[in-house]
Amino acid sequence: MRQDRKSLAWSTLLEIDSQPEGPLHRKLCGALRSAVVAGRVTPGSALPPSRVLAEDLGCSRWVITEAYAQLIAEGYLEARSGSATRVRATAAVPNQGQPRSNPQISVPVEFEMLPGMPDLRTFPRKRWADAVREVTASIASADLGYPDVFGHPRLRERLAAYLVRGRGAAVSADDVIVCDGTLDGVVRLCRALRSAGHTHVAVEDPGWSRLSSAVSTVGLTPVPVEVDRDGLRIDRLRANTLTRAVIVAPAHQFPTGTVLTPARRAELLHWAREVDGLVMEDDYDAEFRYDRRPIGTVQGMDSARVVLMGSLSKTLSPALRIGWVVAPPRWAEALREAAVAVTPPPVIDQLAFAAFLDAGWYDGHIRASRLRYRSRRDLLLKEMASTLPDLEISGAAAGFHLLLHLNDCDAAQAVRRAARLGLRLVDLDQYRMSARTGPPALVLGYGNLSDASVPEAVRRLAEAVRGKGTGTSCG
C-alpha cells in the first residue's frame, strides 16, 4: 500500500539525530536510507517536496535536494517529471512476512542477465592491489590532507592523455574534473544549468531512468526524446523550444543499443549552436565495439558545445566510484564554483588509477575485455539463433547488452516466468518514459554471465519466453 506523504510525520519518522556526525545533508540521507531499509517508508511511498520537507525540518532546501539526489543515484528513490519523488518499488527492504512459497522469493537466482554490469570475475585484483600498495608507500604527505575538489592533478593529466589517445577527445588536464561517476557529473551539470536559467533537459527515451530522476531532483524538467534505429531523433529535440540541453549516449545508447549516425551527430551539433545549448555526452560502452574500431567522441568535434562524461563503472568496476567530466570553459567555471559542496573520490584510489594508466594496465584490460565480450556475444547469439530463431535481436555489436523483441508476447509475464526458473531479466518497458508500454522486448545483459553458463541461461530464457507448461507462448 502506498502511503500518502501528508500522513507521515517526517520530522519524527526520520531519526536524524541518531546518524553519525557530519553535514546535515549526509545525516538526512542516512536517515532516509535507514527508514527505507527498515520498512518505515514502504516502496511506492511519496516523499514530500523538497520545499515542504525543508520547512518541516527547519533547514535549507539544498539539504533536501542533495539527500534526494544521492538516494536516487543509489537506487532507493526515483523521480519522474510531474510526479513526487518516491521510494523505488525495488528498493531493498526487509521480507516483512512474505510467504516462503512465493516463487519470486523461494527460487534462488542462478543466472543474471540484467544489463549494465561488467564481468566482475575479471577485475584485475592483483594489479589494482599492486597499484594501491605502490601509491600508499610513495604518496606525498601533502596528498594525505584534504583532497583537491577537482581531482588530483596527476590523475587529471593521465585521464586527459587517455581521452585524447583512446577516445579522440579534445581535452587538456585543466578541462578534466574527477567525480564519483556519470550520475554525479549529471547532477553537478544540472545545478550549473539551473543557475544559468535552464528549465528543461532532454533525455533519451527509452533511456537510463536514473538520469531523468537526477534531472528532476535538481529542479529541472526532463523531456523525453524518442530514439530510433539511427539514435536520438533531433527533429523531436527541436520540437521542444524550452529545451537547450540534452543528455545523449552516441557511442552505444542504453537500452536500445543504437549508435548515433554521422548525420545525426552533425545535426545534433548544429542544434546546439543554433539554440546556444549544451550537449552532455555520456560515453557509455564506448570502448567496447566489436565490428569495427570504437568511434570517437562527439566532444572531439565541438569541445565548445559538448561536455564529455565517463566512468570506470563498465570498464573496471562500479565499486571504484571514479568518473570524470570534461566541460567547455564556460561550464567548467560554473562547475568549479559549485565544487565546494562536493567530495571527490578517495585520493589513494585516484592515484592508483593514474598508476594503472601509466603502466598501460588499463589499456591492456580494455583490449582483453573487448575480446572476451565479443566472444561471449557471439556465443549468446549462436545459442539464441538455435533456440529462439523466430525472434528478432537488435543492438549494435558493442557493449554487453542487446534487445530481444517478443512480437506479441507479454514481456512482463516472461520476466516473472524467468524468475521462477532462477533467471533474472528486465523488460524494456522499465526504461520507457513518455509511453509506459510499447512493443514488447527484453533487455538482455551478458557482461557478468560466464561463458559456461550461456547455453543453460538461454535454455531457461526460451522456456520463459515460450511459456512452456503454462498454456501460453510468445513468438
C-alpha positions as CSV (number, residue, x, y, z in Angstrom):
1,M,0.0,0.0,0.0
2,R,1.3,3.4,-0.8
3,Q,1.4,5.9,2.0
4,D,0.2,9.5,1.5
5,R,3.1,11.8,2.2
6,K,0.7,14.1,4.2
7,S,0.0,11.3,6.6
8,L,3.6,10.9,7.7
9,A,5.2,13.0,10.5
10,W,8.5,13.3,8.7
11,S,10.3,15.2,11.5
12,T,9.7,12.3,13.9
13,L,9.9,9.5,11.3
14,L,13.4,10.3,10.3
15,E,16.0,9.6,13.0
16,I,18.4,12.3,12.0
17,D,19.9,12.7,15.5
18,S,21.0,9.1,15.6
19,Q,23.1,9.4,12.4
20,P,26.9,9.7,12.6
21,E,28.3,13.2,12.8
22,G,28.7,15.1,9.6
23,P,27.0,17.6,7.3
24,L,23.2,17.8,7.6
25,H,22.6,16.6,4.1
26,R,24.6,13.4,4.8
27,K,22.8,12.8,8.1
28,L,19.4,13.3,6.3
29,C,20.5,10.9,3.5
30,G,21.4,8.3,6.1
31,A,18.1,8.7,8.0
32,L,16.1,8.4,4.8
33,R,18.1,5.3,3.8
34,S,17.5,3.7,7.2
35,A,13.8,4.4,7.0
36,V,13.5,2.7,3.6
37,V,15.7,-0.3,4.6
38,A,13.8,-0.7,7.9
39,G,10.5,-0.6,6.1
40,R,9.2,2.5,7.9
41,V,8.8,4.1,4.5
42,T,7.5,1.4,2.1
43,P,8.1,1.0,-1.6
44,G,6.0,3.4,-3.6
45,S,5.6,5.9,-0.8
46,A,5.8,9.5,-2.0
47,L,8.3,11.8,-0.3
48,P,7.4,15.4,0.5
49,P,8.5,18.1,-2.0
50,S,11.9,19.5,-1.1
51,R,10.5,22.8,0.0
52,V,7.9,21.2,2.3
53,L,10.4,18.9,4.0
54,A,12.9,21.8,4.4
55,E,10.2,23.8,6.2
56,D,9.3,20.8,8.4
57,L,13.0,20.1,9.3
58,G,14.0,23.8,9.6
59,C,16.8,23.6,7.1
60,S,17.6,24.8,3.6
61,R,16.0,23.3,0.5
62,W,19.5,22.5,-0.8
63,V,19.9,19.9,2.1
64,I,16.8,18.1,0.9
65,T,17.7,18.1,-2.8
66,E,21.2,16.8,-2.0
67,A,19.9,13.9,0.0
68,Y,17.2,13.0,-2.6
69,A,19.8,13.1,-5.4
70,Q,22.2,10.8,-3.5
71,L,19.4,8.3,-2.8
72,I,18.2,8.4,-6.4
73,A,21.8,7.7,-7.5
74,E,21.9,4.7,-5.1
75,G,18.6,3.4,-6.4
76,Y,16.5,3.8,-3.2
77,L,14.3,6.6,-4.7
78,E,13.0,7.6,-8.1
79,A,11.7,10.8,-9.5
80,R,9.5,11.4,-12.6
81,S,8.6,14.6,-14.3
82,G,5.3,15.9,-12.9
83,S,5.2,13.5,-10.0
84,A,6.5,13.2,-6.5
85,T,9.8,11.6,-5.6
86,R,9.0,8.1,-4.4
87,V,10.6,5.1,-2.8
88,R,11.6,2.8,-5.7
89,A,9.5,-0.3,-5.9
90,T,12.6,-2.5,-6.0
91,A,14.3,-0.7,-3.0
92,A,16.0,-3.0,-0.6
93,V,13.5,-3.6,2.3
94,P,13.0,-6.5,4.7
95,N,11.0,-9.5,3.8
96,Q,8.1,-8.2,6.0
97,G,6.5,-11.6,6.4
98,Q,6.0,-12.6,2.7
99,P,5.2,-16.3,2.5
100,R,8.1,-18.6,1.6
101,S,6.1,-20.2,-1.1
102,N,6.2,-17.0,-3.2
103,P,8.1,-18.2,-6.3
104,Q,9.9,-14.9,-6.7
105,I,11.3,-15.3,-3.2
106,S,11.9,-19.1,-2.9
107,V,13.7,-19.7,-6.2
108,P,17.4,-18.6,-6.0
109,V,18.8,-16.6,-8.8
110,E,21.2,-18.8,-10.8
111,F,21.7,-16.7,-13.9
112,E,21.8,-12.9,-14.0
113,M,21.0,-11.3,-17.4
114,L,20.5,-7.8,-16.2
115,P,22.2,-5.1,-18.3
116,G,24.9,-2.7,-17.3
117,M,27.1,-5.0,-15.2
118,P,30.7,-5.8,-16.4
119,D,32.4,-9.1,-15.8
120,L,33.3,-8.7,-12.2
121,R,35.1,-12.0,-12.1
122,T,37.9,-10.5,-14.3
123,F,38.5,-7.4,-12.2
124,P,42.4,-7.1,-12.2
125,R,42.7,-7.6,-8.4
126,K,46.4,-8.2,-8.2
127,R,47.4,-5.3,-10.4
128,W,44.9,-3.0,-8.6
129,A,46.3,-4.1,-5.3
130,D,49.8,-3.5,-6.5
131,A,48.9,0.0,-7.7
132,V,47.3,0.8,-4.3
133,R,50.3,-0.6,-2.4
134,E,52.8,1.4,-4.5
135,V,50.8,4.6,-4.2
136,T,50.3,4.2,-0.5
137,A,54.0,3.7,0.0
138,S,55.1,6.7,-2.1
139,I,52.3,9.2,-1.6
140,A,53.5,12.7,-0.5
141,S,52.4,13.8,2.9
142,A,50.6,16.8,1.4
143,D,48.4,14.4,-0.6
144,L,47.1,12.9,2.6
145,G,45.4,16.1,3.6
146,Y,42.1,17.5,2.2
147,P,41.7,16.5,-1.5
148,D,41.5,18.8,-4.4
149,V,37.8,19.0,-5.2
150,F,38.5,18.9,-8.9
151,G,40.5,15.7,-8.7
152,H,44.2,15.0,-8.1
153,P,46.3,16.8,-10.8
154,R,48.2,13.6,-11.6
155,L,45.0,11.7,-12.5
156,R,43.7,14.6,-14.4
157,E,46.8,14.7,-16.6
158,R,46.7,10.9,-17.2
159,L,43.0,11.0,-17.9
160,A,43.4,13.8,-20.4
161,A,46.1,11.9,-22.3
162,Y,44.0,8.7,-22.3
163,L,40.9,10.5,-23.6
164,V,42.9,12.2,-26.4
165,R,44.6,8.9,-27.3
166,G,41.8,6.4,-26.8
167,R,38.6,8.4,-27.3
168,G,39.6,11.2,-29.8
169,A,38.6,13.9,-27.3
170,A,39.8,17.5,-27.4
171,V,40.9,17.9,-23.8
172,S,43.8,19.1,-21.6
173,A,44.3,18.3,-17.9
174,D,42.8,21.7,-16.9
175,D,39.5,20.7,-18.6
176,V,39.1,17.5,-16.5
177,I,37.1,17.3,-13.3
178,V,37.2,14.0,-11.4
179,C,33.8,12.9,-9.9
180,D,32.1,9.9,-8.5
181,G,30.6,8.7,-11.8
182,T,28.2,9.7,-14.6
183,L,25.3,10.4,-12.3
184,D,27.4,12.6,-10.1
185,G,28.5,14.5,-13.2
186,V,24.9,14.9,-14.4
187,V,23.8,16.3,-11.1
188,R,26.6,18.8,-11.0
189,L,26.0,19.9,-14.6
190,C,22.2,20.2,-14.0
191,R,22.9,22.5,-11.0
192,A,25.0,24.7,-13.2
193,L,22.3,24.7,-15.9
194,R,19.7,25.7,-13.4
195,S,21.9,28.5,-12.2
196,A,22.3,29.7,-15.8
197,G,18.5,29.9,-16.3
198,H,17.8,26.5,-17.9
199,T,14.5,24.9,-17.0
200,H,14.4,21.7,-19.2
201,V,16.9,19.0,-20.1
202,A,16.2,16.5,-22.9
203,V,16.9,12.8,-22.2
204,E,16.7,9.7,-24.5
205,D,13.5,7.7,-24.4
206,P,13.8,4.8,-23.7
207,G,16.8,5.5,-21.6
208,W,18.5,5.0,-18.2
209,S,15.8,6.0,-15.7
210,R,18.3,7.3,-13.1
211,L,19.4,10.1,-15.5
212,S,15.9,11.6,-15.7
213,S,15.5,11.1,-11.9
214,A,18.7,13.1,-11.3
215,V,17.5,15.9,-13.6
216,S,14.2,16.1,-11.7
217,T,15.8,16.1,-8.3
218,V,17.9,19.1,-9.2
219,G,14.7,21.0,-10.1
220,L,14.8,20.8,-13.9
221,T,12.2,19.1,-16.1
222,P,13.4,16.0,-18.0
223,V,12.0,16.0,-21.6
224,P,11.8,12.5,-23.2
225,V,13.0,12.4,-26.8
226,E,12.4,9.4,-28.9
227,V,15.3,7.1,-30.0
228,D,15.0,5.2,-33.3
229,R,17.4,2.9,-35.2
230,D,19.7,5.9,-36.0
231,G,19.8,7.2,-32.4
232,L,18.3,10.3,-30.9
233,R,15.6,12.0,-33.0
234,I,16.9,15.5,-33.5
235,D,13.7,16.7,-35.1
236,R,11.9,15.7,-31.9
237,L,14.5,17.5,-29.9
238,R,13.9,20.7,-31.9
239,A,10.2,20.5,-31.3
240,N,10.6,21.4,-27.6
241,T,11.6,25.1,-27.8
242,L,12.1,25.3,-24.0
243,T,15.0,22.7,-24.2
244,R,18.6,23.9,-24.7
245,A,20.4,21.0,-23.1
246,V,20.4,17.2,-23.8
247,I,21.9,14.1,-22.3
248,V,22.8,11.6,-25.1
249,A,24.9,8.4,-25.4
250,P,26.1,8.5,-29.0
251,A,28.6,5.6,-28.9
252,H,26.1,2.9,-27.7
253,Q,22.7,4.0,-26.5
254,F,21.1,2.3,-23.5
255,P,18.9,0.3,-23.7
256,T,18.3,0.2,-27.5
257,G,21.9,-0.4,-28.4
258,T,21.8,2.0,-31.3
259,V,24.8,4.1,-32.4
260,L,24.2,7.8,-33.3
261,T,24.7,8.0,-37.1
262,P,27.2,10.6,-38.6
263,A,24.2,12.6,-40.0
264,R,22.5,12.7,-36.6
265,R,25.8,13.8,-34.9
266,A,26.2,16.7,-37.3
267,E,22.5,17.6,-36.8
268,L,22.9,17.5,-33.0
269,L,25.8,19.9,-33.0
270,H,24.0,22.2,-35.4
271,W,21.1,22.3,-33.0
272,A,23.4,23.1,-30.1
273,R,24.9,26.0,-31.9
274,E,21.6,27.2,-33.1
275,V,20.0,27.4,-29.6
276,D,23.2,28.3,-27.7
277,G,22.7,24.9,-26.0
278,L,24.8,22.2,-24.3
279,V,25.2,18.5,-25.2
280,M,26.1,16.2,-22.3
281,E,27.8,13.2,-23.9
282,D,27.5,10.0,-21.9
283,D,30.4,8.0,-23.2
284,Y,28.6,4.8,-22.3
285,D,30.1,1.5,-23.6
286,A,32.3,3.5,-25.9
287,E,35.4,1.2,-25.5
288,F,33.5,-1.9,-26.5
289,R,32.8,-2.1,-30.2
290,Y,33.3,-5.5,-31.9
291,D,32.6,-5.0,-35.6
292,R,34.9,-2.0,-36.1
293,R,37.2,0.3,-34.1
294,P,35.4,2.3,-31.4
295,I,34.0,5.6,-32.7
296,G,35.4,8.8,-31.4
297,T,33.6,11.3,-29.2
298,V,31.2,14.0,-30.3
299,Q,33.1,16.2,-27.9
300,G,36.1,16.0,-30.2
301,M,34.0,17.5,-33.0
302,D,33.0,20.6,-30.9
303,S,34.6,21.0,-27.5
304,A,32.8,24.3,-27.0
305,R,29.3,22.8,-27.1
306,V,29.8,19.3,-25.7
307,V,30.5,18.0,-22.1
308,L,32.1,14.6,-22.1
309,M,31.2,12.3,-19.2
310,G,32.7,8.9,-18.4
311,S,33.5,6.5,-15.6
312,L,35.1,3.2,-14.6
313,S,31.7,1.5,-13.9
314,K,31.6,-0.5,-17.1
315,T,35.3,-0.9,-17.8
316,L,36.6,-1.9,-14.3
317,S,34.0,-1.9,-11.6
318,P,31.2,0.4,-10.3
319,A,32.6,-0.1,-6.8
320,L,35.5,2.2,-7.6
321,R,33.3,5.2,-7.9
322,I,35.6,7.1,-10.2
323,G,34.3,9.2,-13.1
324,W,35.1,12.4,-15.0
325,V,33.6,15.4,-16.6
326,V,35.3,17.3,-19.4
327,A,33.5,20.7,-19.8
328,P,33.9,23.7,-22.0
329,P,35.4,26.7,-20.2
330,R,32.1,28.4,-19.6
331,W,30.6,25.4,-17.9
332,A,33.8,24.3,-16.2
333,E,33.9,27.6,-14.4
334,A,30.4,27.1,-13.2
335,L,31.2,23.5,-12.0
336,R,34.3,24.8,-10.1
337,E,32.3,27.5,-8.4
338,A,29.9,24.8,-7.1
339,A,32.6,22.3,-6.2
340,V,33.0,23.4,-2.6
341,A,29.9,21.3,-1.8
342,V,31.2,18.0,-3.3
343,T,33.6,15.3,-2.2
344,P,35.9,13.7,-4.8
345,P,36.8,10.0,-4.9
346,P,39.5,9.0,-2.3
347,V,42.9,10.3,-3.3
348,I,44.6,6.9,-3.0
349,D,42.1,5.4,-5.4
350,Q,42.6,8.3,-7.8
351,L,46.4,7.9,-7.7
352,A,46.1,4.1,-8.1
353,F,44.1,4.6,-11.3
354,A,46.7,7.1,-12.5
355,A,49.4,4.5,-11.9
356,F,47.1,1.9,-13.7
357,L,47.1,4.2,-16.7
358,D,50.8,4.9,-16.6
359,A,51.7,1.2,-16.6
360,G,49.5,0.5,-19.6
361,W,47.3,-1.9,-17.5
362,Y,44.1,-0.1,-18.2
363,D,44.6,-0.2,-22.0
364,G,45.5,-3.9,-21.7
365,H,42.4,-4.6,-19.6
366,I,40.2,-2.9,-22.2
367,R,41.7,-4.9,-25.0
368,A,41.2,-8.2,-23.1
369,S,37.7,-7.3,-22.1
370,R,36.8,-6.4,-25.7
371,L,37.9,-9.8,-26.9
372,R,36.0,-11.6,-24.0
373,Y,32.7,-9.7,-24.5
374,R,32.9,-10.2,-28.3
375,S,33.3,-14.0,-27.9
376,R,30.5,-14.1,-25.3
377,R,28.2,-12.1,-27.5
378,D,28.9,-14.4,-30.4
379,L,28.1,-17.4,-28.2
380,L,24.9,-15.9,-27.0
381,L,23.7,-15.1,-30.5
382,K,24.5,-18.6,-31.7
383,E,22.5,-20.2,-28.8
384,M,19.6,-17.8,-29.3
385,A,19.5,-18.4,-33.1
386,S,19.2,-22.1,-32.4
387,T,16.6,-21.8,-29.5
388,L,14.6,-18.7,-30.5
389,P,15.1,-18.5,-34.2
390,D,11.8,-16.6,-34.9
391,L,12.5,-13.6,-32.6
392,E,14.4,-10.5,-33.7
393,I,17.5,-9.4,-31.9
394,S,18.7,-5.8,-32.2
395,G,21.5,-3.6,-30.9
396,A,24.9,-2.8,-32.3
397,A,27.8,-5.2,-31.9
398,A,29.0,-3.2,-28.9
399,G,28.8,-3.2,-25.1
400,F,27.3,-6.1,-23.2
401,H,23.6,-6.0,-23.7
402,L,21.1,-6.5,-26.6
403,L,17.4,-6.4,-27.2
404,L,15.2,-9.5,-27.8
405,H,11.9,-8.5,-29.4
406,L,9.0,-10.7,-28.4
407,N,6.4,-10.0,-31.1
408,D,3.0,-10.3,-29.4
409,C,4.3,-11.7,-26.1
410,D,3.8,-10.1,-22.7
411,A,7.3,-9.2,-21.7
412,A,6.4,-8.7,-18.0
413,Q,5.0,-12.3,-17.9
414,A,8.2,-13.6,-19.4
415,V,10.2,-11.8,-16.7
416,R,8.0,-13.4,-14.0
417,R,8.3,-16.8,-15.5
418,A,12.1,-16.4,-15.8
419,A,12.3,-15.5,-12.1
420,R,10.6,-18.8,-11.3
421,L,13.3,-20.5,-13.3
422,G,16.1,-18.8,-11.5
423,L,16.8,-16.3,-14.3
424,R,16.8,-12.6,-13.8
425,L,15.6,-10.5,-16.7
426,V,14.3,-7.0,-17.3
427,D,11.5,-5.7,-19.5
428,L,12.2,-2.8,-21.9
429,D,9.2,-1.0,-20.5
430,Q,11.2,-0.3,-17.4
431,Y,13.2,2.2,-19.3
432,R,10.4,3.9,-21.3
433,M,9.3,7.4,-20.2
434,S,6.8,9.1,-22.5
435,A,4.8,5.8,-23.1
436,R,5.0,3.3,-20.3
437,T,4.4,0.4,-22.7
438,G,5.5,-0.3,-26.3
439,P,6.4,-3.2,-28.5
440,P,7.4,-5.9,-26.0
441,A,11.1,-6.6,-25.7
442,L,13.7,-7.8,-23.1
443,V,17.0,-6.1,-22.4
444,L,19.5,-8.9,-22.1
445,G,22.8,-8.3,-20.4
446,Y,25.7,-10.8,-20.8
447,G,28.6,-8.9,-19.3
448,N,28.6,-10.7,-15.9
449,L,27.4,-14.0,-17.4
450,S,30.1,-16.7,-17.6
451,D,30.7,-18.3,-21.0
452,A,29.9,-21.8,-19.5
453,S,26.5,-20.7,-18.3
454,V,25.3,-19.2,-21.6
455,P,23.7,-22.3,-23.0
456,E,21.7,-23.1,-19.9
457,A,20.7,-19.5,-19.4
458,V,19.4,-19.3,-23.0
459,R,17.5,-22.6,-22.5
460,R,15.7,-21.1,-19.5
461,L,15.2,-17.8,-21.4
462,A,13.5,-19.7,-24.1
463,E,11.3,-21.6,-21.6
464,A,10.3,-18.3,-20.0
465,V,9.5,-16.7,-23.4
466,R,7.6,-19.6,-24.8
467,G,5.7,-20.2,-21.6
468,K,6.3,-23.9,-21.6
469,G,3.9,-25.7,-19.4
470,T,1.8,-22.5,-18.8
471,G,-0.6,-22.8,-21.8
472,T,0.7,-19.5,-23.3
473,S,3.5,-18.8,-25.7
474,C,5.5,-15.9,-27.2
475,G,6.7,-15.7,-30.7
